[in-house]
Structures are given as C-alpha cells and as structure tokens.
Amino acid sequence: MSISSSSGDVLASALAVLLVLLACVELGDAAAAVSVYRLIQYDLAGAPLGSRAASVNHHAAALPLPAGADLSRSALVAPLLDLPLAFLREYLVQKKHLGALLILLPEKFNDKDAAANNDGNGQLKGALAELEKLLLHEEVPYPVYFAFQDDNFDNLLADIRKIASSGQPASATTGGYKLVVSSPEPKKVASPIISNIQGWLPGLKGEGDTEQLPTIAIVANYDTFGAAPELSVGSDSNGSGAVALLEIARLFSRLYSNPKTRGKYNLLFGLTSGGPYNYNGTNKWLRSFDQRVRESIDHAICLNSVGSWNDELWMHVSKPPENPYIKQIFEDFSDVSKEMGVSVGIKHKKINVSNPRVAWEHEQFSRFRVTALSLSELSSPPEFLESTGGLYDTRESADAESITRTVRVVSESLARHIYGLKGRNFDVFAENSSLAINPRYIQSWLDLLSRTPRVAPFLQKNDPFIAALKKELSEHTADVYVQSDVLDGMFTFYDATKANLNVYQVASVTFDLLFLLVLGSYLIVLFSFLVITTRVWIIPILQL
C-alpha cells in the first residue's frame, strides 16, 4: 500500500467523523419514559370531537410563558391547577396553534391533595369536571395527554421554567427538553361492542299455579365515559350501582335458595352497558326480551350513582307520583329509610319519546311501558356525557358505607314488598344474622371497579372484567347470560388511548458547535501530526 494512500485514508476517516458529528445537531439523552393517557377521540353524529392527533415531537414549555411565546412548536406541560381554563378555551375557540398539551394530574384526588394546594375541599374535582366538560365537547386539533404528577415532573417543570427565565423559549438554539410520543395514526374502532349480563332468581309457584309469576328487575349500568378512557374507572358513577346490585343478588340468593323463604316474585338482575350513550345497552337488552317477559315485569329499580350520599336519596320516576304502583314503591322506600334515619325523596320527569336523549336508565323501561324508577344520590339528571365516570370519579369519590346504606334501603323494601311485610318494623337482613349485609364484599368489589377502566367501546366481549362479572353473578343467580351487541352508529371511537412519553434533555446548538470545534481542532492536529511524522520519520526509514 502506498504512503499517499495511507495519508488519504487518515484524511477520509477524519472527514467521516466530522460529518457524523455534524449530523447530530441536537445531542440528547433520554431523561425519563412515562405512561401517558390520551384525550378521547370520537365522532358524534359525524362531528369530530376530542383530540385529533397522537404523535408528539416538540420542545417542552411551561406556564408562565415568556412574552410573545409561540407555542405552535411546543408541548405545553401544565399541572391541573396551574392551567387556566380561559387560556385553554381561548386556544380552542380562536383555533390557535399548539404543538401538544400534557396535563399533570395529582396522584390522588382527596382532601389532603386539596389542602396541599391551598384549595378548599372539592377544588380539584371541580377543576377536573370543568376541564373535561370543555375538552369533551370541542374538536382539539393537537395531541392532549394526561399523566400523574410526581417529583420527576416537578424537577422537569423547574428546569423548563429556569430555561424560560432567560427570555428565550426552548428550541434547538437554546436547548432544554424535548417530549416525544411515537404513536401511529389513530384508527376507528370497528363495530364497538356493548355487553349486557343478566341472571335470574326464579320465584316459587304454588301447586297448580299456571300463571307466570311477576318479576322485579334490579338493574345498573357498569360502563363509564370520560376524557381519558384509560383513566375512566367511575367508582361512583356507576361502579357504586354495580356493586350494590351484586350485593343485593347475593342477599336474595340466600333467601331464594331455601324453598321455605323463596318469594313469589322472580328477580331479574341486569348489569348493562352503553349507559353514557343514552343507555343504549338497556334498550337493546329490553328489545331482546320476549314480550311475555317484559309484560311480567312488575317494576324495575335502576341504581345510579349511590356511592357518596349521607342522608338523602332520590327516586326518579317517569309516571306521576300519584300512580298507585309508584306510590306503593315510594312508601316502601320511605318506611325503611325513616327507620334508618335517612330519607328518600321523589322526582317526577316526563319522558319525550321523540327525543333520543335518555337522562335516566329507567326511562328506557318507561318507553316500553314498564313501571320503573332510578335510585340516585343525584337530585337532577346529569347533562349528556357528564357524571359518567370521568377523571374526578376515582376511589376517593365513593365509600362503602354509602353503598351499604343503599343496599339496605333497597333490599329491605324489596323483602317487605315480596313477603307482604309492609307496616312491620322487621329487618330481614339484620346485622349479625346469617342474612346480614357484607361490607367486606362491597369493599372488595368497589376496589376492583375503582382500578378497572370500563369505557364500553374499548371492552371486548371476552374481556376478563366481563368474565369476572359473569362469574360473580353466576355464583348467586341462575341462567346467567351475556348479550353482546354493536353500539348504535351515532358514536365513532378511535384507538390509541395510551402511550409512552419519552423526555429527552437536549443540548443547545451553541454547546454542539463548541464541542464540534474542539473535536475538529483535535482531529486536525492529530492529522497534521500523523502527516508530519510520516514524512519526517517513516518515509526516510523506508527509503533506506
């Protein structure tokens, strides 16, 4: 090999190293990788709503912003209570450009968190409710994610604000942090499934009795809807109703297991899906019944949000309170509640059959001319897609004692109705008896539902949670059946509900250029040394 060739190789190697380094304009190390939860993306009657993008690759910014800051290429990181709704509303209404938004949620929504933020009780939940209301009913053209605030995010915010205090926003020139979410384009959820689970406790017929026994239905929807599907656990709405139903089924299964205490009413238990979507699953469930089954229903009790009340429940009805059936049911509830030291009020709301909006689950029964009621801690019907198990509805939103009180009101009034005990101050499910309500059972199921997201379009019919509900209902009832159907086409949902966020610490271009200058100088000196050494020492030796 010639000497000139060796010199050329050295020069080529030096240039190659320089080119590689020049290609790395931004030098960065991964500072952290965390789970983030995307704002729901859906269409309602063809109108696009929620977050319409998923991928993020922007420098991080934080409030307060420097004067004249341009957020079109920035990912804004904001703790919940530091994010003014007026600021966010302005960006949405005026269609201002924002690279991405990352909202940091407190790890727990309880009074301690509120006190730590110098806010009154309920401030966090109020802020979350308002935020959800805004984000759910607007088209958001940029990615919006939620994450839980911790020490790492606190340190990140402090660094971002320190960089911003220089008066320059984070960029390739100034350095800082870059947030990256690599996510494919969200796809439509094809034919979202809703699953209803039902079980029977057959009543006892007398000898020679050929008539069909009347049926009492106890119903609760178990699914949720919220700004972040992966965080929508709905402890109160309507995990509390589902838990109460399971405990009532357990209690009456013990009574009905003995022919001597089996009542002359069939009991039908239904865990329904599609609750946030005008109780679409309840409608499909009722349509699946044989007409004789529907006509046999004496009345239906729908349990909705019963996990956070102290001394007052509300019985919502479509028929006038003067109706003999409604009057009798209300009196049964009132008698039991007075003995317990609580009260049950009654609210009448006529239904409009031509209006597709269904505010309460019992209204679906009313449309089939079945007497029904909804029992709830809410005194008025929630707005559409509100109070359906959103971000604020966590385990701290519901307590087992409230559900226990609900179970006692319903089960005792049902027992007095079934066994003709009206007017008698007699507790069928007395404490410390074999038929006593089991607080531990309630607690364990409430804990399970409080850590299980249940947005129906993202629950497959073979989901382990559906299987768990079916198995539990099978423990206490007979002829358990899961009815799966497609959610009506008014809604279209999109996937990509959860992702990993990578946070990179990026060095500034000034640092990069200085580093390249020093390294380039070193390579030039090294190259010069090699050339001089070759010419002065190696060539004369080889010529000898």
Secondary structure, DSSP 4 states (H G I P E B T S, - for coil): --HHHHHHHHHHHHHHHHHHHHH--S-EEEEEEEEEEEPPEEEETTEEEEE----EEEEEEESSPPTT---TTEEEEEEGGGS-HHHHHHHHHTT---SEEEEEEPS--SHHHHHHTT--TTHHHHHHHHHHHHHHTSEE-S-EEEEE--HHHHHHHHHHHHHHTTT--SBTTTBEEEEEE--PPP-B-SS-EEEEEEEEE--PPPTT--SPPPEEEEEEE--B--SSGGG---IIIIIIHHHHHHHHHHHHHHHHTSTTT--SSEEEEEEES-TTTTTHHHHHHHHHS-HHHHHHEEEEEEEES-SS-SSEEEEEESS-TTSHHHHHHHHHHHHHHHHHT-EEEEEE----TT-----STHHHHHHTT--EEEEES-SSPPPTT-SSS-TT-SGGG--HHHHHHHHHHHHHHHHHHHHT-TT----TT-TTSTT---HHHHHHHHHHHTT---BGGG--TT-HHHHHHHHHHHHH-EEEEEEEEEPPTTEEEB---EEEEEEEEE--HHHHHHHHHHHHHHHHHHHHHHHHHIIIIIHHHHH-
